[in-house]
Structure formats: C-alpha cells, structure tokens
Amino acid sequence: MATQKSNFIICTRDVDRRGRFVAEPGTTRYLRVPKGLRRYDPSFEVKSRDRWRLAVRAAADGVEDEVSGTTGDVLVFVHGYNNDMDAITWRTETLQSTLAQQGWRGLVLAFDWPSDNSTLNYLEDRSDAAEVADRMVSDAIQLLVEAQGDQENPCKINVHLLGHSTGAYVIMEAFTQAQKKGALFRAEWRVAQVALIGADISSASLGASSEWAAAMFSRSVRLTNYSNRHDKVLGVSNAKRLGTSPRVGRVGLPADAHPKAVNVDCTDYFATKDPVQSSFNGTFNHSWHIGDELFALDLALTMEGAIDRHALPTRERSAAGMVLKPGQRPTFQAAWDAASPQVAGKALEAAAAGD
C-alpha cells in the first residue's frame, strides 16, 4: 500500500491580519501539511515552488520519500462550494487511502480555492471559482506538466483531475482560461483522466458542440462523469436556475455527449448504500463517493487506463448506458491482471491520438 505522510495542497485563499486563511481569493501558496492535521495556515507553505514540485514528484510513485522517481500519477482534487479546510483535508486523505487500498500507486493533492462554509454564499463562491480558475492552470496543472518537460530531471507524471460539485466548474473554466494564454496552449501538454462527481455544471455543457468544453476535451484523454439521480443538492442547485439547466452530476451526459466522455450512472448503487454504515463527509447523497470502496476501485482502474472504459469489471451496460455495479467488489489486481502494462500503454497512446 502507498505510504503518504503529508497532504500536498495548492491554496489560493487570502490571509487575514491574524494569519488565517479566509474565503476570499489570495496569493497562491504551496503547502505541505502533516497527515491527520485537519486545519492548516500559511506556516505550512513551502516557499520554493520548485522544491514543492520535486516533493510531489517524489511522492507520485505512491511512497512519500526524498527520491524523485521517473514515473508516477498525481490526482488533483478540486473541491466544491461549502467546503472548509476540515472537509478538504479529510477528503484528500480519504481519497488517498481508499485509492491506495485498491492498489493505486499515486499521490492525491488538493487544489483549494476560496469556498465559504455557508450555502448562502453559493453564488459568490461561483464567482470566486471563476477568478481562481486561471490559477489552477498556471499554478497547478502547468507546474506538474513542467515536470514532464524537465530536461535535467526527466520524468513522466500522469496528471489526472477530479472535480466535485462546483469543482467541475473550476476545471472547465481553467481549460478555457488556458486556451486564452496562447503560449501555454501551444505547448505540448495534456492531462490524462478527468473525472467529475456530483458535478454542478449543466448536462448540455459536455455536449460535442459545447464551446466551453472544447478546450478541456482537446487537452485531456478521457472524461468520466459519475451521475446520481438521488443527488438532492444538485436539485437545489437546479432550482436556483429556475429549473432550466439540469446538472450533469444528477441527470448524466447529454444525448450528444462528446466522444471522449463516458457516463457512469451510480443511481442504483447509491440506493443500496446505508449512510450509517458508510464513511463520508458532507451531505451523503452529494458526497458519498469519497470514502466508498467501489467508487475508489472504479476511479483507480479509470486512471490506470489498462481496460477499455466500457469493459471495466466495476461497470455493466444497461439500456441507459454504463452503470456502477451494485455489490460488486472485484480486486484491483484481478482487473489489472486482465490487461498487461503493454496493453495499458497502447490504450493510452490510442486515446491520446483521439481513438
């Protein structure tokens, strides 16, 4: 199992006069917070951007040490609104541990944008999310992509993104901002897998003709959307838009979905879950994914990319498309044994070529 001692966090919150992070956009800071510490402050900042990046590289093979490997995986977790620091650290650590338990060797780091802990601040948070989306590209994605082109210390880091709730909005907007930066978008870089859970963006925004999604799809290999029709939080979000824009985290992808996207309907599986017996943080119907073993396994297999997205043992076909299999617990090793690393490499190359 992977061994991680720290939470690596990119924090874009402002700091008040007492030296505490607040829910307003501020200077980007790179933090290394001891595992188990729920709240953090600027004292955990690693002053050198490059030193922080090298520490991330060293941990990307699943073991946090001082040895920088040549390969690895980094999953950037982008939280949603109504998330305080306690929720962010819990979710980051839980993602790390559950993915490791399923056999995934990689590092989960958090991109912390200023989100208040009150639902009344929802619309302001969306405005803040748009403001810091540019920062996610320049200070998070680009930082990791630079490692792929480091001539002195070459490595191959696969960068993946996981957006929860409004975090999906931040990811989408980040790619749009990147496209506006001509030099950055002309450079050779790509993220591997983009995954969305409880995504608070419209279903139509992931259509093949969506101008907003075009930049993201051009710079990513695959997108997986996990939907759940029992998600009541997204029902509230939908109501705030006068019911005119169904959310993709609730209803799934549109009929004209982009060919790089796949929807995994979790509705039936969620109906089998008991919150009393589950580990979660936040509203259960909206945040059950983080802490769930089957979701962790499906996400781990998705990031590995060795098995076709329509053939993962954690999924099955239905009339409505792919669904998460209720009650199924195949092991990561069993699934991996079904596809050799050579097959995985060929699959990634084909996906990168637009297959």
Residue pairs with C-beta under 8 A, 6 or more apart in sequence:
1 100
1 101
2 62
2 63
2 96
2 99
2 100
2 104
2 105
2 106
3 62
3 63
3 64
4 35
4 59
4 62
4 64
4 96
4 100
4 107
5 34
5 35
5 64
6 32
6 33
6 34
6 35
6 55
6 59
6 64
7 31
7 32
7 33
7 34
7 35
7 37
7 40
7 89
7 92
7 93
7 109
7 110
8 30
8 31
8 32
8 33
8 52
8 55
8 56
8 59
8 107
8 109
8 110
9 30
9 31
9 32
9 33
9 40
9 44
9 88
9 89
9 92
9 109
9 110
9 111
9 112
10 28
10 29
10 30
10 31
10 109
10 110
10 111
10 112
10 139
10 140
11 21
11 28
11 29
11 30
11 31
11 40
11 112
12 25
12 26
12 27
12 28
12 29
12 111
12 112
12 113
12 114
12 132
12 135
12 139
13 21
13 22
13 23
13 24
13 25
13 26
13 112
13 113
13 114
14 21
14 22
14 24
14 25
14 26
14 27
14 114
15 21
15 22
15 26
15 27
15 42
16 22
19 41
19 42
19 43
20 41
21 40
21 41
21 42
21 85
22 114
23 114
23 115
23 116
23 117
23 121
23 125
23 128
24 114
24 128
25 113
25 114
25 128
25 131
25 132
26 114
28 135
28 139
29 42
29 45
30 45
30 46
30 49
30 52
30 53
31 40
31 44
31 45
31 46
32 44
32 46
32 52
32 55
33 40
33 44
33 89
35 93
36 93
37 89
38 85
38 86
38 89
38 90
39 85
39 86
39 89
40 85
40 89
46 52
46 55
49 143
53 143
53 144
53 146
53 147
54 68
54 153
56 74
56 107
56 109
56 144
57 68
57 69
57 72
57 147
57 153
57 155
57 157
58 64
58 65
58 66
58 67
58 68
58 69
59 65
59 72
59 107
60 69
60 71
60 72
60 73
60 74
60 106
60 107
60 157
61 69
61 71
61 72
61 105
61 106
62 72
62 100
62 104
62 105
62 106
62 107
64 107
68 153
68 155
69 155
70 154
70 155
70 156
71 155
71 156
71 157
72 105
72 106
72 107
72 155
72 156
72 157
72 158
73 104
73 105
73 106
73 107
73 157
73 158
73 160
73 303
74 106
74 107
74 108
74 109
74 144
74 157
74 158
74 159
74 160
75 95
75 99
75 106
75 107
75 108
75 109
75 160
75 161
75 162
75 303
76 109
76 110
76 111
76 140
76 141
76 144
76 159
76 160
76 161
76 162
77 91
77 92
77 95
77 108
77 109
77 110
77 111
77 162
77 164
77 167
78 110
78 111
78 113
78 136
78 161
78 162
78 163
78 164
78 167
78 168
78 170
78 171
79 87
79 88
79 91
79 110
79 111
79 112
79 113
79 115
79 164
79 165
79 167
80 115
80 163
80 164
80 165
80 166
80 167
80 168
80 198
80 200
81 115
81 116
81 119
81 121
81 122
81 125
81 126
81 129
81 165
81 166
81 200
82 115
82 116
82 117
82 118
82 119
82 121
82 122
82 125
82 282
83 91
83 115
83 117
83 282
84 115
84 117
85 112
87 281
87 282
88 110
88 112
89 110
90 281
91 110
91 164
91 281
91 290
92 108
92 109
92 110
94 279
94 281
94 290
94 291
95 108
95 162
95 290
95 296
96 107
96 108
98 290
98 291
98 292
98 293
98 296
99 106
99 108
99 296
99 299
99 300
101 293
101 296
102 293
102 296
102 297
102 300
102 331
102 332
103 300
103 331
103 332
103 333
103 336
104 296
104 300
104 303
104 304
104 332
106 158
106 303
111 136
111 140
111 170
113 128
113 129
113 132
113 135
113 136
113 170
114 125
114 128
114 132
115 125
115 128
115 129
115 166
116 124
116 125
122 237
122 240
123 240
125 166
126 166
126 169
129 166
129 169
129 170
129 173
130 169
130 173
132 170
133 170
133 173
133 174
133 176
133 177
134 174
134 177
136 170
136 171
136 174
137 174
137 175
137 177
137 178
137 181
137 184
138 181
138 184
141 159
141 161
141 174
141 178
141 189
141 191
142 184
142 189
144 157
144 159
145 159
145 187
145 189
147 153
147 155
147 157
148 155
148 156
148 157
148 189
149 188
149 189
158 192
158 303
159 191
159 192
160 191
160 192
160 193
160 194
160 195
160 303
161 171
161 191
161 193
161 194
161 195
161 220
162 195
162 196
162 197
162 299
163 169
163 170
163 171
163 194
163 195
163 196
163 197
163 199
164 196
164 197
164 198
164 199
164 287
164 289
164 290
165 197
165 198
165 199
165 200
165 233
165 249
165 286
166 200
168 196
168 199
168 200
168 201
168 248
168 249
169 200
169 201
171 194
171 196
171 216
172 201
172 205
172 212
172 213
172 216
175 215
175 216
175 219
175 220
176 212
176 215
176 216
178 184
178 185
178 215
178 219
179 185
179 215
185 215
185 219
189 219
190 219
190 220
190 221
190 352
191 219
191 220
191 221
192 220
192 221
192 222
192 303
192 305
192 348
193 220
193 221
193 222
193 223
193 224
193 302
193 303
193 305
194 216
194 220
194 222
194 223
194 224
195 223
195 224
195 225
195 226
195 299
195 302
196 223
196 224
196 225
196 226
196 248
196 249
197 226
197 249
197 289
197 290
197 295
198 226
198 228
198 231
198 233
198 234
198 249
198 286
198 287
198 289
199 225
199 247
199 248
199 249
200 234
200 237
200 247
200 249
201 247
201 248
201 249
202 245
202 246
202 247
202 248
203 245
203 246
203 247
203 248
203 251
203 252
203 253
203 254
204 210
204 245
204 254
205 212
205 213
205 248
206 213
206 223
206 225
206 248
206 253
206 254
206 257
206 258
206 261
207 213
207 254
207 256
207 257
207 258
208 256
208 257
208 258
208 259
209 256
210 258
213 258
216 223
217 223
217 258
217 260
217 261
220 260
221 260
221 305
221 348
221 351
221 352
222 260
222 261
222 262
222 302
222 305
222 309
222 351
223 258
223 260
223 261
223 262
224 261
224 262
224 263
224 264
224 299
224 302
224 309
225 248
225 249
225 252
225 253
225 261
225 262
225 263
225 264
226 249
226 264
226 266
226 289
226 295
226 324
227 248
227 249
227 250
227 251
227 252
227 253
227 263
227 264
227 265
227 266
227 267
228 249
228 250
228 265
228 266
228 267
228 270
228 285
228 288
229 250
229 251
229 265
229 267
230 267
230 270
230 271
230 285
231 247
231 249
231 250
231 285
231 286
232 283
232 285
232 286
233 283
233 285
233 286
234 247
234 249
234 250
234 286
235 250
237 247
238 245
238 246
238 247
238 250
252 263
252 265
252 320
252 321
253 261
253 262
253 263
257 263
262 309
262 310
262 322
263 321
263 322
264 298
264 315
264 322
264 323
264 324
265 318
265 320
265 321
265 322
265 323
265 324
266 289
266 295
266 323
266 324
267 323
268 323
268 324
268 326
269 294
269 323
269 324
269 325
269 326
270 285
270 288
271 326
272 326
272 327
273 288
273 292
275 284
275 288
278 284
278 288
278 291
278 292
279 291
279 292
280 287
280 288
280 290
280 291
280 292
281 287
281 290
281 291
288 295
289 295
293 329
294 314
294 324
294 325
294 328
294 329
295 324
297 314
297 329
297 330
297 332
297 335
298 312
298 314
298 315
298 324
300 332
301 307
301 312
301 313
301 314
301 332
301 335
301 336
302 309
302 312
304 336
304 344
305 344
305 347
305 348
305 351
306 335
306 336
306 338
306 339
306 340
306 341
306 343
306 344
306 347
307 313
307 335
307 338
307 339
307 347
308 347
309 322
310 317
310 322
312 335
313 325
313 328
313 330
313 334
313 335
313 338
314 324
314 325
314 328
314 330
314 335
315 322
315 323
315 324
315 325
316 322
316 323
316 325
317 323
339 347
